[in-house]
Amino acid sequence: MANVKRKKEIKKPLKKKRISDISLPFTKENYILLLVGVLVIVIGYILMEIGGAYDALALVVSPIILVIGYCVIIPYAIFYKKKETIQTDNIQS
């Protein structure tokens, strides 16, 4: 077998990220939606406490509200990303 000389790869130093280059994953809208989800969950637990042991409020309504809070609003708040609009100026066809 022939010996193949490989060029030594020179690793470039990693660029340091500036604070202005880093964007936070959550925006104001995400935090507002997250707060709404937490409030819905708190309301669900309050309704569960208000209802008696065999009351429809505690057995049906509050679990539905809790599922909506945990499984719909909180994940939506995490994955929500505002769509950027593209402005077109005087495009004629």
N, C-alpha and C positions, 0 to 999 in steps of 0.2 A: 504494500500500500504506500502510496505517495504521501509524504508529509505535506500538509497544506498549512502554510503559515497564515494565520488570521491576524488581521489588524487589531490592535488593542483599541477597544472602544473607550472613548473618553466620555465620562459622564458629566453632563452639564450640571452645575449647581442649580438647585431648585430656586425658583423665584419666591421671594418672601411676599406674602399677600399683605397688602395694606388694609387698614381698617375700612377705608372708603371702597375697596374692591369687594369686600365681603357683604353679601346681601342677606338679611335675616329671612328665614323661611316663612315666618308668619307676618302678616300685615295687620293693620288695625281691624279690618273686617273679620279676619280669622279669630282674633281675640274676642270680638263682640259676639260672633257665633258660638264660640266656646263658652262664654258667659251665659248666653241664652240656654245652651244645653245644660249647664250646671243648674240654672234656675228651674228648668223643667224637671230635672231629676229631684231637686229639693221639693218642688211642689208635689211630685209623685209620692215621695216619702211622707210628706205632711198629710196627703189624702189617705195614705195607708194607715197612718196613726189615728186619724179622725174616725175612720170607719170601724165598726165593731168587728168581732171575730168572724161573724158570718154575714157581714154586710157586703152588698154588691160593690160598694165604693172601694173597699179594701181588697176584695177578691178579683174584681174584673177591671175597673177603671184605672186604679193606680198602677197595676202591673203593665197595662197598655201604655200609660204615660211614661213609665220607667223604661220600657223597651224603646219607645220613640226617642227618649233622651239619650240612652246609651248606644243604641244601634243605628240611629239615623242622624241626629243633630251633631253629636260629638265627632263621628267620622267625617261628616260633611264639613265641619269646621276645620278639621285637620287637613283634608284634601282640597279645600276650596282655594282656587287661584283665579284672580281677576283676569279676565280676557283683555288683552291690549287691543285698542282700536287703531286701525290704520286710516290715516286721513289722506284723501285723494283731492288734489287741488286742480280743478278745471280740466279734467280728463274728458276729452270728447271722442266719440266713436264715429 
